[in-house]
Amino acid sequence: MTITIAIAGKGGIGKTTLAALFVRAAREAGIRPILAVDADPNSNLAEALGVDAGRPLAEIREQVSSPEGSPAGGTGRARAVEDEIQRAVTEADGFDLITMGRPEGPRCYCAANNLLRTSLDRLTRNYAAVIVDNEAGMEHLSRRTTNNVDCLIVVLNPTEPSLRAARRIVALSRELPVKIARRAVLLNRVGPEGPPPEIQRELAALGAERLPDVPQDDEVERAGAAGQGVFCLRAQGPAIAAARQVMDAVCAAAGAACPG
């Protein structure tokens, strides 16, 4: 069984770092293999994981949607796209990475996205967990290049502007043409005093599951500023400990308790 986790939230909220921390936590829990999907056009997940990004799928999409660059139609075309996606995968120790790349241009991408979705669906069946780092507008999900999500995690900081963005994302998620089994919210970079009571009350009114908070972790901030991946962090750090708790909660609720 494959567990698909999509992470969303406003820009600068720490989605990419959390996605990388979840990949590390899942790997340490014995969940293998793992596919990390960088669906943010800013494409920083490879750096957070300490690996090189492969060829962006956006280049494959442009090639398929271009009359002069598109492969032959039918089964041969689908196989060619699938082969290109396989070559675009970055392989690492216990996880792989796919980078979606830049947004669509002005041409029609319906056929190209259908091919990508079909090929990605086949690819993801080979993984125990798929962790998707989305952009703020969740365009990756709205284009339906993913069909099903087991858990959508909306990340926010304990502030009113961040809460407003989370509220919009939760509402948008209910309008997407994608099956989302569970919606959850996660507070990131929480200080030692915890979130303010008013934030707690408004979170309870969002109609989404509450996952364990991730505390402020200066080691994570320093590593990010130095361009170091999450696998350089010490195992006892507060952020990675919280990420393990989140992964345990997500797996348990999906009926697939994390091994290890």
C-alpha positions as CSV (number, residue, x, y, z in Angstrom):
1,M,0.0,0.0,0.0
2,T,1.3,3.5,-0.9
3,I,0.7,6.4,1.4
4,T,0.6,9.7,-0.4
5,I,1.2,12.9,1.7
6,A,0.9,16.3,0.2
7,I,2.3,19.4,2.0
8,A,0.8,22.8,1.3
9,G,1.0,26.3,2.8
10,K,1.9,29.9,2.1
11,G,5.4,30.8,0.8
12,G,8.2,30.9,3.4
13,I,6.3,28.8,5.9
14,G,8.8,26.0,5.9
15,K,7.0,23.5,3.7
16,T,10.2,22.3,1.8
17,T,12.2,21.8,5.0
18,L,9.3,19.8,6.5
19,A,8.9,17.7,3.4
20,A,12.6,16.8,3.7
21,L,12.3,16.1,7.4
22,F,9.3,13.8,6.7
23,V,11.4,11.9,4.1
24,R,14.2,11.5,6.6
25,A,11.7,10.4,9.4
26,A,10.0,7.9,7.0
27,R,13.4,6.4,6.0
28,E,14.5,6.1,9.6
29,A,11.2,4.4,10.4
30,G,11.9,1.7,7.8
31,I,9.4,2.9,5.2
32,R,11.1,2.2,1.9
33,P,11.2,3.0,-0.9
34,I,10.1,6.7,-0.6
35,L,9.4,9.0,-3.5
36,A,9.8,12.7,-2.8
37,V,8.1,15.0,-5.3
38,D,9.1,18.6,-5.6
39,A,6.0,20.3,-7.0
40,D,7.1,23.8,-6.1
41,P,8.4,25.8,-9.2
42,N,11.0,27.2,-6.8
43,S,12.4,23.7,-6.6
44,N,14.5,23.6,-3.4
45,L,13.6,20.1,-2.2
46,A,16.7,18.5,-3.7
47,E,18.9,20.9,-1.7
48,A,17.0,20.2,1.5
49,L,17.5,16.5,0.9
50,G,21.2,16.9,0.0
51,V,20.9,15.5,-3.5
52,D,21.1,16.8,-7.1
53,A,17.8,17.5,-8.8
54,G,17.1,15.5,-12.0
55,R,15.5,16.7,-15.2
56,P,12.3,18.7,-14.4
57,L,9.2,17.0,-15.6
58,A,8.2,20.4,-16.9
59,E,10.7,19.9,-19.7
60,I,9.1,16.6,-20.6
61,R,5.6,18.2,-20.5
62,E,6.8,20.9,-22.9
63,Q,8.3,18.4,-25.2
64,V,5.1,16.2,-25.2
65,S,2.9,19.3,-25.8
66,S,5.0,20.7,-28.6
67,P,4.0,19.5,-32.2
68,E,7.6,19.3,-33.3
69,G,9.0,17.7,-30.1
70,S,6.2,15.3,-29.3
71,P,6.8,11.5,-29.7
72,A,4.5,9.4,-31.9
73,G,0.9,8.9,-30.7
74,G,-0.7,5.9,-29.0
75,T,1.1,3.3,-26.9
76,G,4.5,4.3,-28.2
77,R,3.9,7.9,-27.0
78,A,2.9,6.8,-23.5
79,R,5.9,4.5,-23.3
80,A,8.2,7.3,-24.4
81,V,6.9,9.6,-21.7
82,E,7.2,6.9,-19.1
83,D,10.8,6.2,-20.1
84,E,11.6,10.0,-19.9
85,I,10.1,10.1,-16.4
86,Q,12.1,7.1,-15.3
87,R,15.3,8.8,-16.4
88,A,14.3,12.0,-14.6
89,V,14.2,10.3,-11.2
90,T,17.1,11.1,-8.8
91,E,18.0,8.0,-6.9
92,A,19.4,8.3,-3.4
93,D,19.8,6.1,-0.3
94,G,16.3,4.9,0.6
95,F,14.4,7.5,-1.4
96,D,14.0,8.9,-4.9
97,L,13.3,12.4,-6.0
98,I,11.1,13.8,-8.9
99,T,11.2,17.5,-9.7
100,M,8.1,19.0,-11.4
101,G,9.7,22.3,-12.5
102,R,8.2,25.5,-13.8
103,P,4.5,26.2,-14.3
104,E,2.7,25.7,-17.6
105,G,3.1,28.1,-20.5
106,P,0.3,29.4,-22.9
107,R,-0.2,26.3,-24.9
108,C,-2.7,23.5,-24.2
109,Y,-1.3,20.8,-21.8
110,C,-4.4,18.6,-21.3
111,A,-3.0,15.7,-23.3
112,A,0.5,16.1,-21.8
113,N,-0.8,16.2,-18.3
114,N,-2.9,13.1,-18.9
115,L,0.2,11.3,-20.0
116,L,2.2,12.6,-17.0
117,R,-0.5,11.6,-14.6
118,T,-0.8,8.1,-16.0
119,S,3.0,7.6,-15.9
120,L,3.3,9.1,-12.4
121,D,0.5,6.9,-11.2
122,R,2.4,3.8,-12.4
123,L,5.6,5.1,-10.9
124,T,4.2,5.8,-7.5
125,R,2.8,2.3,-7.1
126,N,6.5,1.2,-6.7
127,Y,6.8,3.2,-3.5
128,A,5.7,2.7,0.1
129,A,5.3,6.5,0.6
130,V,5.1,9.5,-1.7
131,I,5.7,12.9,-0.1
132,V,4.8,15.9,-2.2
133,D,6.1,19.4,-1.6
134,N,3.4,21.7,-3.2
135,E,3.5,25.4,-4.1
136,A,1.3,27.8,-2.2
137,G,-1.5,27.6,-4.8
138,M,-1.4,23.8,-5.0
139,E,-1.3,24.0,-8.9
140,H,0.2,20.5,-9.0
141,L,-2.9,19.1,-7.4
142,S,-5.3,21.3,-9.4
143,R,-3.8,20.1,-12.7
144,R,-4.6,16.6,-11.5
145,T,-1.1,15.3,-12.1
146,T,-1.8,13.3,-8.9
147,N,-5.1,11.5,-8.6
148,N,-5.3,10.6,-4.9
149,V,-3.9,12.0,-1.7
150,D,-4.1,10.1,1.6
151,C,-3.3,13.1,3.8
152,L,-3.1,16.8,2.9
153,I,-0.9,18.6,5.5
154,V,-1.5,22.4,5.6
155,V,1.5,24.0,7.2
156,L,1.2,27.3,9.1
157,N,3.0,29.4,11.6
158,P,1.2,30.5,14.8
159,T,0.2,33.9,13.3
160,E,-3.0,35.4,12.0
161,P,-1.8,36.0,8.4
162,S,-0.6,32.4,8.2
163,L,-3.9,31.2,9.6
164,R,-5.8,33.1,6.9
165,A,-3.7,31.4,4.2
166,A,-4.3,28.0,5.8
167,R,-8.1,28.7,5.9
168,R,-8.0,29.5,2.1
169,I,-6.0,26.4,1.3
170,V,-8.3,24.1,3.3
171,A,-11.3,25.6,1.5
172,L,-9.6,25.3,-1.9
173,S,-8.7,21.6,-1.2
174,R,-12.4,20.8,-1.1
175,E,-12.9,22.1,-4.6
176,L,-10.0,20.3,-6.3
177,P,-10.8,17.4,-8.7
178,V,-8.6,15.1,-6.5
179,K,-9.6,12.6,-3.9
180,I,-8.2,13.8,-0.5
181,A,-8.8,11.2,2.2
182,R,-7.7,13.4,5.2
183,R,-7.0,17.1,5.7
184,A,-4.7,18.1,8.6
185,V,-3.0,21.3,9.9
186,L,0.4,21.5,11.3
187,L,2.0,24.4,13.2
188,N,5.6,25.0,12.3
189,R,8.3,26.9,14.1
190,V,6.4,27.0,17.4
191,G,8.2,28.8,20.2
192,P,8.6,27.4,23.8
193,E,5.5,29.3,25.0
194,G,3.3,27.5,22.4
195,P,0.7,28.9,20.1
196,P,-1.5,31.8,21.4
197,P,-5.0,30.7,22.7
198,E,-6.8,32.6,19.9
199,I,-4.8,30.6,17.3
200,Q,-5.7,27.4,19.0
201,R,-9.4,28.3,18.9
202,E,-9.3,29.2,15.2
203,L,-7.4,26.0,14.3
204,A,-10.1,24.0,16.0
205,A,-12.7,25.7,13.7
206,L,-10.9,24.8,10.5
207,G,-12.5,21.4,10.2
208,A,-9.1,19.6,9.8
209,E,-7.2,17.2,11.9
210,R,-4.5,18.7,14.1
211,L,-1.1,17.1,13.8
212,P,1.8,17.5,16.4
213,D,3.4,20.9,16.4
214,V,7.0,21.3,15.1
215,P,9.0,23.5,17.4
216,Q,11.4,26.2,16.4
217,D,14.8,24.6,15.8
218,D,17.8,26.9,15.3
219,E,19.9,24.0,14.0
220,V,17.5,23.5,11.1
221,E,17.7,27.3,10.3
222,R,21.5,27.3,10.4
223,A,21.7,24.2,8.2
224,G,19.3,25.7,5.7
225,A,21.3,29.0,5.6
226,A,24.5,27.0,5.0
227,G,22.9,25.0,2.2
228,Q,23.0,21.7,4.1
229,G,20.4,19.0,3.8
230,V,18.3,17.6,6.6
231,F,20.4,14.4,6.8
232,C,23.2,16.6,8.3
233,L,21.0,17.3,11.4
234,R,21.7,15.5,14.6
235,A,19.2,12.7,15.3
236,Q,18.1,14.2,18.7
237,G,17.1,17.6,17.3
238,P,13.6,18.8,18.2
239,A,12.4,19.3,14.6
240,I,13.3,15.8,13.4
241,A,11.8,14.4,16.6
242,A,8.5,16.2,15.9
243,A,8.7,15.0,12.2
244,R,8.9,11.4,13.5
245,Q,5.7,12.0,15.6
246,V,3.9,13.4,12.6
247,M,4.8,10.5,10.4
248,D,3.7,8.1,13.1
249,A,0.4,9.8,13.3
250,V,-0.2,9.9,9.6
251,C,0.8,6.3,9.1
252,A,-1.4,5.1,12.0
253,A,-4.4,7.0,10.8
254,A,-3.9,5.5,7.3
255,G,-4.0,2.0,8.9
256,A,-0.4,1.3,8.1
257,A,1.6,1.7,11.3
258,C,5.2,2.7,10.5
259,P,7.6,-0.1,11.0
260,G,10.7,0.1,13.1
